[in-house]
Amino acid sequence: MDFIAIGNTMTDSIMNQDGSCTEYHMGSPSPFAYAGIRIWNDSCSMITNVGEDYNALYGDWIRKNQVCTDGITVVHETTHNNILTYNEDGTYGASNLAPHDYATEMGYMEVRPEQIEQFTKGAKAVYFFFDAYNPVFWEEFARIKEKNGFEFMWEASGVTSTPEYLDRIKKIISDCKVEQFSINYPETKSLFGVDTREDALAALKTLGVPFIIMRDGKNGMYTIKGDKHYLIPSVDMGKFVDQTGCGNCSTGAAMYAYYVTRDPVMAGIMANISSGYNICQFGLTQQFTPEMRTRAEETAQQMYADYLQQHGLNKQDL
């Protein structure tokens, strides 16, 4: 497969305002990023660990969409479940639905370097959501990346998007030769200790990553290439149902789009279209169809032409 989404798979339940929870929905970084890519391209797969219950929970979705399962590994009795509670600023809290030992369970669920090495052979670009805690892991990842030769989109985890981890994040970016980087606006403020979008964008430009996206919720997404940045508005692809996974979904799509186009405006537009589809249901997009892809492609081309015209830009200048 050409494009790979690496990360955890969990089931999400959303806390409603009345205190009730929705049913289980398949989610977490790897599946949502996969969905973001899959809208545009079929040559994509996941590297992720799951519980023995994943086929009963999501087998129908996998078969209906002909999802490649080569990189999906059963490592635990159950797939971890979170209850997500959203705040007005778009941040959220997560708690366990079942009384599992979180540390033990999540330790089993983490993707191992040997899995990445095996399943990224021949890949063109790889998405990975992970924190900056473990330098030993990142040393091994750098070796695998160099050996297998893929381009890398790193979506930073909020838990290590803090000033004390900034130097380690910079080292990972350097050692792994990170080509693409994704972070949201609240995490950027936390990481660099800044208070405005202007300062956040300026700080991100110092990282030296060729392509960066800063996700900004309903406002859309900032894409950064070199010393230039572009605000790409969010896209309405249907009725709003749930925001869970939009960051992962849009980041996966941005990885694919930038790899294919090298255009920071088109990459942001395609990312926001994937996110626009993601909000239309709880959990993952239920079925990827030719009609969906055609609509996405036509929408992207029209938005791109409109954006260039509105901002007085030329494609060759991007």
VENMO-V532307 format. One record per backbone hydrogen bond with DSSP energy under -1.0 kcal/mol. NH is the residue of the N-H (numbers start at 1). CO is the residue of the C=O. Records with the same first field share a line. If there is no record, write none. Layout:
NH=CO / CO
This chain:
3=43
4=125
5=45
6=127
7=47
10=27
11=80
12=25
13=82
15=84
16=20
19=16
22=14
25=12
27=10
30=8
32=28
33=29
34=30
35=31
36=32
37=33
38=34
39=35
40=37
41=37
44=42
45=3
47=5
48=71
50=73
52=76
54=51
57=53
58=54
59=55
62=58
63=59
64=60
65=61
67=62
72=69
73=48
75=50
76=50
82=11
83=95
84=13
85=93
87=91
90=87
93=85
95=83
97=81
100=98
102=100
105=101
106=102
107=103
108=104
109=105
110=106
116=112
117=113
118=114
119=115
120=116
123=120
124=2
125=2
126=151
127=4
128=153
129=6
130=155
138=134
139=135
140=136
141=137
142=138
143=139
144=140
145=141
146=142
147=143
148=144
149=145
151=124
153=126
154=180
155=128
156=182
160=157
161=158
162=160
165=162
166=163
169=165
170=166
171=167
172=168
173=169
174=170
175=171
176=172
178=173
180=152
181=211
182=154
183=213
185=215
188=184
189=185
190=186
191=187
192=188
193=189
194=189
200=196
201=197
202=198
203=199
204=200
205=201
206=203
207=204
211=179
212=224
213=181
214=222
215=183
216=220
219=216
220=217
221=232
222=214
223=230
224=212
225=228
228=225
230=223
232=221
241=279
242=279
246=243
249=245
250=246
251=247
252=248
253=249
254=250
255=251
256=252
257=253
258=254
259=255
260=256
261=257
262=258
267=263
268=264
269=265
270=266
271=267
272=268
273=269
274=270
275=271
276=272
277=273
278=274
279=275
280=277
293=289
294=290
295=291
296=292
297=293
298=294
299=295
300=296
301=297
302=298
303=299
304=300
305=301
306=302
307=303
308=304
309=305
310=306
311=307
313=308
317=314
318=315
